[in-house]
Amino acid sequence: QVQLIESGGGSVQAGGSLRLSCAASGRTFSSSAMAWFRQAPGKEREFVATISWSGGSTSYADSVKGRFTISRDNVKKTVYLQMNSLKPEDTAVYYCAKDKGAYRTRLSGTTVDYEYWGQGTQVTVSS
């Protein structure tokens, strides 16, 4: 049983930064890849970034490469998303997710590969 709780969302002006956190409960956090997805009003949930169980590998959507950084702290059981140079098109509800597998080396950007989801945190970027 895993519970994921996102925090750190808010409203910022274009060009600003936010740092999202996802705190996990349960026993399997350290063995699973983690990811961030986002969903804007009227749009499908889209992949943002993912990080391997060890933190040694990361993958990003093209739209956020060079601006966002995903990281994790397996001691604190927390995954982070540092968002810099924010744009209005980054406005969405951001969700943290835990991969279904354990110790997998292949990173996934598809929602079907993730088992647990947080409630989401709103990020609003104004121009």
WOTA-V87721 format. One record per residue. N is the residue number from 1. NEAR is the number of other ideal C-beta (glycine too) atoms within 8 Angstrom. Layout:
# WOTA-V87721
n: <N	N>
near: <NEAR	NEAR>
This chain:
# WOTA-V87721
n: <1	2	3	4	5	6	7	8	9	10	11	12	13	14	15	16	17	18	19	20	21	22	23	24	25	26	27	28	29	30	31	32	33	34	35	36	37	38	39	40	41	42	43	44	45	46	47	48	49	50	51	52	53	54	55	56	57	58	59	60	61	62	63	64	65	66	67	68	69	70	71	72	73	74	75	76	77	78	79	80	81	82	83	84	85	86	87	88	89	90	91	92	93	94	95	96	97	98	99	100	101	102	103	104	105	106	107	108	109	110	111	112	113	114	115	116	117	118	119	120	121	122	123	124	125	126	127>
near: <4	11	8	14	9	15	9	9	10	8	5	12	7	10	5	8	9	11	9	16	10	16	10	14	8	8	3	9	12	7	7	13	13	16	16	16	13	13	11	8	3	3	8	4	8	9	10	13	15	15	14	12	11	5	9	4	9	9	7	10	10	5	5	12	8	3	8	12	7	16	9	10	9	8	4	6	10	10	14	12	14	10	13	8	6	14	7	8	6	11	8	9	10	16	14	14	15	16	15	7	8	7	6	10	5	4	10	10	8	6	8	4	8	13	7	9	9	12	7	9	12	8	17	8	15	8	5>
